Amino acid sequence: MNIKFLGKANFWKLLTVLVLLALIVACSADITSVEQPETVNGGDNLTTVVNVHLDVAGTNPGKTLVVAILVPKSWNASRNTTAFYTCTAMSANNEKMSLMPASEKEPKTQLPWAVALMQDKRYALMGNLVNDMEWIVFRSTKTYDVNNSIDYSVKFITKAGEQNMLVNLGYFIGNTNNGLEPPGNDKFHDGRYARLTVNGTGDLVDFVNPQLAMMELAKATDNDIQTISYDGDLITTPLSTESEIYICAKGYTNDGQVIDRCAISDKTAFKPAPGINRFRFDFWPRSFFGLNENQTLERMEYFLTDATGTKKVGYGGSTLPSDPFLFTFKCQ
């Protein structure tokens, strides 16, 4: 077998080719501003505009724009969202985009785009603490040869959910060629700059502020498997040094019954979760409260207790009987 070493002349030729290839695909998109209201009424349409500057080196043929918005799952945004882009240099004026097919994969991870965004720590939850969010991804229906730096804007119109919420929305700008590149130099990849208050109904669902205990699913029925996460180090409470945590709960049914589940047992015990002093309680509400087929849960109140049941902690770390954690069950 003959082995040929790369000579100096061939090395420089190869290097030149590699540099040219890098220039052909090099581009950097920065979100320059986000025009998003601070508040919206539950059930109303929310319109936001994301302004983008795209720096380009060399020629970029056949670019298909990809944009995405991060919203709570309970909004059912894939059915209630539209996206448009405007760019003078592309002769595009309020061009409607199409939902990204689940069959089309992000080129670097080979995962569906929405899944790739949610699994990428650079994007994922955008500062939200409740893992009940989803990315809704759109693509342009046309391709473009981008040879110069350009500015363009993307408009999202989505319907806000009915429930009271405090949440960080998130935005992604890219293209099908380059996939999930590192976020640009802009500040708008930090969800704090896209914070939204939804003035709706029911209990406040706070995606943003750390909660001593929280339901994993912000909107659920009594027939959904739920998880209550507890962080014992978040604030100092009588339970901070306890290694065994239990739930003491009351369920309120549609027929006016109040069902207590407050006994110290395996059925009310939290299990250790990844991290220091963190626990989780997984349960099926219908089974946990022993409902019959004609009953439904309207809401539940609960406290966290120690193994003796004498130390009880409620919302915000309160030890008052008047301050339980609250959860209202809603149809999807």
WOZISUL-V850489 format. One record per helix or strand. SS is the DSSP state (H for helix, E for strand). FROM is the first residue (numbers start at 0). LEN is the number of residues. If there is no record, write none. Layout:
ss/from/len
SS/FROM/LEN
SS/FROM/LEN
This chain:
ss/from/len
H/7/18
E/26/9
E/38/3
E/44/12
E/59/4
E/64/8
H/72/3
H/76/4
E/80/7
H/87/3
E/91/5
E/97/2
E/104/1
E/111/1
H/112/7
E/132/7
E/143/3
E/149/10
E/162/6
E/169/6
H/186/3
H/190/4
E/194/5
E/200/6
E/212/3
E/224/7
E/245/8
E/257/4
H/265/3
E/268/1
E/270/2
E/277/7
H/284/4
E/296/9
E/311/2
H/314/3
E/324/4
